[in-house]
């Protein structure tokens, strides 16, 4: 066997493990309101200062602190569609890894641990390999790590420029400031006065740079409000919840955090002079934060992998027999187990977008346009983008709807609360998830006997006397207020008998001839035609 074959095989395996992160399909529902904002800016040649996408917050102040990312997204989409955005995502991730690998190479790591670092980095960052403004934060964060570990702190001018750019792309600049602060604290603890002063100057210049945006300090205030609302947001938004072992894509986080903690402790015991103390401290703090709020795991992974492999080098373990192949093998096993469980619908996976409901709304625009319709928050971006310019959403993924999201999270706890929520907001209808959530109910017969028939949740939340079901598919239900639409239109579009997840009650009503069989069959045929028209 040629002596270089093991190295080639290891790199080949590492690259194959890294490819799923690069080629993971797009699925982030927030992409669409980012595209809407970018399109609005391109058309009007100015930045948004107020909401223009919803009827519930229309005209209210909105600090669009990701405006530059949105312009990039909109320009790429206009030129190359979703495929272009998918390619942009892959290039951003590849560029981030190249910063990592170049830094490890300059710090003297041999090819084997660098290949292992690629595999570990890809596995940890796989949950975040989607199209989102955080990609730009990842690129800049990796550049900052490379600069700090290879060339020392950036000059105050370079730091100002870096963070001025960063603050106009995404709020992740806070992670970069935190990294500089940790490195400064490490330099102070090690009594490296000159390095501490340079880092402090870079930190001060970077902090000043974050104010160099069209909204001045408003992005900082938005971040602070996010922090204050973190408990309410965690109750309704998965990304604001802690890392969880129940989610397979979070699994690499735990061994990486444990490995980094053990390596840091070992380096501390040995008083390792060249250990990346600032980077390791930042990674551990980010990991501890991610344990309570998973969005921080992106920055943890970006910092933890280089910190761990630099510690391995400092401890003399980087070429330990079987270490690099073992890391690559574990990462490969995880990716091979996960890959069949992911829907590889490229470039964008529309499975969780209400595509059928959006087509229905567009087709029935004349009736739908005047209505104030509730929508799931994760659908707002898609609806606003697809149905522009005439459609206004109830809410979408922007921070200006966080309080409203908390209210709706409380409202769905009972039918009474939900009906009060609908009345409070003056809603004429609701576009909701077609959940499989039966409620206990009993049917009373003429002889006085009863029989249990579980009924779907919407029977109680959207009672038939007021709310008419006019569209449904496997994902979405659309109800409208009977008094808000023309009677003849409602007669042609309402589903009175054929309704989802209510088969037992439906069959019993047919058996007892409580509903007309011919009318029910006509509705079923109409529904089949409606679903077929989506293709």
N, C-alpha and C positions, 0 to 999 in steps of 0.2 A: 504494500500500500504506500503511495507517495506520501512523504512526510507532511505536505501541506493539506492533504485531504481532510483531516479532522477539522482544521480551521475553516476550510471552505464549507464543509458540511454544517458546521456550527453557525456560520454566518447565513447560509441558505435557510436553515431552520429558523433563525431569529427573524430574518426578513419575512418569511412566510407567516410567522406569528404576528408580525407587525402589520401585515397587509389588511387584516380585517378592520383595524382602526381607521386606516386610510380609506378603505372602500365601503365602510359602513353606510347604509342608506340614510338619506335625510329624513327626519321625521318630526322635527321640532315645530309645534304649532305656532310658536311666537314668530317664526320666520315671516309669516304673512303680514302681520302688522308692521314689522320692520320694513318689508317691501312697500307697504302702503305709505309709510312715512317717507321713504326714499323717493317714491314716485311723486308724492306731493311736493317735496323740495325741488325736484328736477323740473316739474311743471311750473312752479311759482318762483323759483330762484330766490327762495328765502327759507329760513328755519322756522319750524312750527313753534309757537308760543302757547297755543291753546289746543284743546282736543277738537278734532274735526271728524272723528270716526264713529262717535256714538251719539245717541239721543239722550242718554242719562247723564253724561258729563260734557256735552257739547258746549264749547266756548269757555270751559273752565281752564285755568292755567295748567300747562303740561311742560315740564322740563325734559326735553328730549336729549338726554345726556349721551345717547349712543348715535347721534345724528351722522357722524362720519362713517361709522360701520354701515349704517342704513344706506347711505349714498353709494358705497362700494357694492353692497348687495344688489341694490336696484340697478346700478349700471351693468353689473355682470349678468343679472337676470335678463335685462333688456337685450343684451348682446348674444347671450347663449342659453337662456332659459334655465331650467332646473339642473340640466347637465352641467352648465357652467358653474353654478353654485356648488354642485357636488365636487367638481374639479377644484374649485377654490378651497373648499374644505380640505381636500386631500393634500393640496399644495401647502396649506398653512400647517397642517400636522407634520408633513414631511420636513418643512423648514424648521419647525420646532425641534424635531428629532436631530436634524443636522447641527443645530446649535449645541444640543446636548453631546452628540458624538464628537464634534470638534473640540469641545471643552475637555472631555475625558481624554482625547488623544493628546492634547497639549499638556495635560497634567501627567502624562506618562503611562496611562493605562494601556495594556496590551490588547490585541484584537479580541481575545476570548472574553474578557469581562465586558468589553464594549458591546459585543454581540449579545451578551446576557442582559446588559442594561437596556438595549433596544427592546428585547422581549418583555422585560419587566415593565418598562415605561409604557409600552403599547397596551399591556394587560390592565395596568392601573388606570390608564386614561381612556380605555374603551367606552365607558358610559358617557363620555363627554365628546365623542368624536362625531359631532353633529354640526350643522351650520348654525352658528350663533355668534354674537359679538365677542363672547369669551375667547374665541379663537385668536383674536388680535391680542387679547390680554395674555394668552399662553405664549404667543410669539415674543412679545416684549418682555415677559417674565423670564423666558429662557435666555433671551439676549442679555438681560441684566445679570442672571446667574453666571453666564459665560464670562461676561466682563469682570465681575467681582472675583471669580476664581482664577482667571487667567491674566488679567491686566490690572487688577486693583479697582478702587472706586472710580466711577466716571467723574470727569470734571464737573464743576457746578453748572457750566453752560450746557454740557451734554446731558446732565441730569434734568435741567430745566426743560430742554427740548424734548427729551424722552417722555417726561410726565405730562407735558403740555399736549403732545400727540396722544398719549394714552388716555387722558381725561376726556378727549373728544371721541374716542372709540368705544370705551367701556369703563364701567366703574371698578374693574379689577385692579385699577392703579393702587388701591389700598393694599393689595398683597405685595406690590413692589415696594411701597413705602415701609411696610412691615419687615420685608427682607433687609432693607438698608438699616432699619433700626436695630434688628437683631445682629447684624454684622458690626454695627457701631458699638453695641453693648459688649460683644465678644472682644473687640479690639480694646475697649476700655478695661475689661476684666483682665486682659493679658498685658496691660500696661504698654500698649503700642500707641503712644500719644500722637505721632504723626498720622498714622493710619486712621485713628479715631477722628482726628480733626477733618481729614479728607472725607470720611464717611458722613460726618455731621454736616459738612458743607453740602455734600451731594443730597443728603436727606432734606435739608432746608430748601435748597434750590428745587428739588423735586416737588416738595410740598407747595412751594410758590407756583411751580409750573402747572399744578392741577387746577389752579384758579384761572389759567389762561384758556378759557373756553367761553362761548357766547353767553352762558348762563352764570358765569362767575362762580359763586359759592353754592348755588342751588343744587348741583349734583351731590355735594357733601351733605346738605340738609336732607336730601332724598335718602341717601344711604343711612343717615341717622334715624330717620323715620322707619325705614325698613327694619333696623335693628330693634327699635322699640316695639314693633308689631310682630316680631319673629314668632311668638307663641301662637298668635291668631293665624298667621300665615301657615305655620306648620300643621294646623288642624285641617287645612284644605288643599295645600300645594305640596306635592310629593318632594319637590326639590328643596323645600325648606325643612324637611324632616331629617332626623338623624340617619347616619349610615345604618344599614340593616342587613343582618346575615340572611334574612328571608329573601333578599334580592340578589340573585346570582352574580349580576354584574358588579356588585360591591365586594365580592369575595376577595379580589386581589388587594384591596385596601388593608385588610387585617394583617396578613403576613408581612406586607411591606412596612406597616407601622411597627410591628413587633421587631422585625429585622433591624430597622433604623434605631429603635430604642436600645436594643442589645449592643449594636455596634458603637453607638454613642457612649454607652456605659463602659464598654471595653476600652475605648479610646481615652475616656476620662481616667480610668484606673491606670493606664499606661502613661498618662501625661503626654499624649501624642502632640508634639509641637506643631505639626503642619496639618492637623485635622481641620476640616471645614466647619469650625464651631458655629459661626454665624448662620451658615446655610442649614446645618443640622438643627440648630435651635429653631429657626424659622419653620423648617419642615415639621418638627415635632409640635410646635404651636398650631400650625395649620392643620395637622392631623387631629389634634385634640379638638380644635374648632369644628372640623368636619364630622367628628363623632356626634356632634349635636346639630349640625347643619350641613347637609351633604354637598352643597354647592362649593364649599371650601375644599372638597376633595380634589378638584382639578388642580389647584395650586399646590396642595400637598403632594400629589403624584409628581408634578413637575419639579418640585424641590427635593422630594425624598429619594428618588432614584439616583440623581447625581450625588447627593450627600452620602447615601449608602455605599456607592461604589468608590467614592473618594476615601471613605473611611476604611473600606476593605484594602485599598492600596496602602494607606497609612499604617494599617495594622500588619501588612505583609501577607494578607490572605487572598489577594486578588487572583493569584494563580493556583490556589489550593486545588488539589486534584478533585475533579468531578464537580466543582462548585458552579462554574459557568454552564456546562452541559446540563447540570441539575436544574438550574434556574430556567434555562431555555425549555427543558422538557416539561417542567411544571406549567410554564406559561402556555406551551403548546397543548398540553392536556386540557387546560381550562378553555382555550379557544376552540379546540376540536369538540369539546362537550357543548359549548355554547352555540357554535355556528348553526347547527341544525334547528335550534330553538329560536333563531332570529329570522324574520321575514326579509329576505334580500330583494326587496322591490326597489329597483334603482330607476332614476336617481332619488325620487321622493316616495316614501311610503304613505299613501293616502288612506290607509285603512281606518285611521281614527279621525279623519276629516269628514264632515257631513256633506259629502259630494252630492248624494241624491237629494237631500233636503234643499241644498243650494240651487240645484236645477229646478226643483219645484217652485221655489221662491222666485227665481228668474222668470219662469214660464207664467206665473200668476202675479207678475209685478203690479198690474193695475189694481188688484185687490190688496196685495201685501204691502205696497209702499207706504200707505198711510198708517199702518199698524205699528204699535210699540210692542215688539216681541222680545221676551226674555230669551237668552241663549246661554248655554254652558260657556264658562269663561274661556276654556281652551279652544272653543270653536269661533270665538269672536274675530280673531285675526283672519282666519280663512274666509269667513262670511264677508267681512269688510273689504278684503282684497278682491274676492271673486265677484261680488255684487256691486262694486263701486261703479258709478258714483251715487246711485240712488239709494242704496241701503245703508241704514245706520244701525249699528249693533247696540245691544244693551251693555256689554262689557267685553273686554278682551284681556290679554295677559299683562297689560301695562300696570305700573304701580298705582296709577290714579284710581284703580278699581279695587285696591286691596281692602279698604273698609267695606265696600259693597260685597266683596267676596266673602268676608267674614260674616256679614249679615245673611247672605244666602246659605252659607254653611250651617248657621243656626236655624234658618227657616225650614230646611229640608228634614229636620228632626221630627216633624209631625205635620199632618195635613192642615191642622188649624193654623200653625205658624206659617205654612207655605201660602195659604190663601190670604193671610194678613199681609205677607210680603208682596204678593201680587197686587193687592189693593193699594198698599202704600206707594208703590212705584207706578201706579196707573197703567198696568200692563194689559194689552189686548190679546195676548197669547203667549205661548211658551214653546221653545224648541229645546227638547230635553233628551237625555240619554234613555234608550230603550233598555232599562235595567231588568234583570231577572230577579225581582224582589216581591214575592207574594206576601199578601197580608191575610190573616185569618178572617173568614166570613162564613156565614151560614145562610142557606136558602130555606125559606119558609114555604111549605106547600099548602094547598087549600084545606087539607084535612087537619092543619095545625102542626103537623110534624116538621122537623127541620133536618137539614143535612149539611155537613161542612163542605164548603167549596172555597178554597183559597183563591183570592182574586189579585190581579196585578196591582201594584202600588198606585198607578195613575187613576184607578177607579175612585180612590179616596182623595188623592191630591187634586185631581182635575175632574170634579164630578160632572157627569154628563148633562144635567139640566142646564148648566151654563157654558161648559167648554166642549167644543166639537173637535174630534180627531180628524184632520184633513189630509195628513200624510204620515206614513210610517214605513220604516225599513228595519233591517237588523241592527242599525246603530241609533237611529233618531226617531223621535215622536214630535209631531207638530200639532199643537192645539190652538184654536182661536176662539175668542169670545163670540158667541152666537149673535150678539147684538152689534158686533163691530164689522160684520161682513154682509154683503147682499144675500137675501134669503135664497134667491134662485142659484147663486153660486154655491152656497152652502149645501143646497139639496144635491147638487151635482158632484160635490167633492167630499162630503162627510162619510166617514166609516162608522155606521151605526151598529153594525153587527160583527163584521170581520175585524177584530182587534187583536193585537199581539199578546201572547202569553196568557190567554184567557180561554183556552180550548175546552177545559172541563165544563165551565159554566155555559159556554157557547153550545156544546153538544147537548147538554141537558135542556137548554132552552129550545133547541131544535126538536128534541124528542117530545117535549111537551107542547110543541107548536106555539110557543110564546113569541117566536120571531118567524117571519115569512121565509120559507126555504128558498124561493125563487129570488127574492131580493138579496138574500145572503149570498147566493151563488153569483149573482150579478156583481156584487161588491168584490167577491173573491177574484173574479175574472178581471175586474177593473184594476185591482191591486197587482195582479200578475202582469198586466200590460204596463202599468206604471213602473214596476221594477225592471221589466225588460227594456223600457225606453232609456234606462240609464246607460246601457251598454253601447 
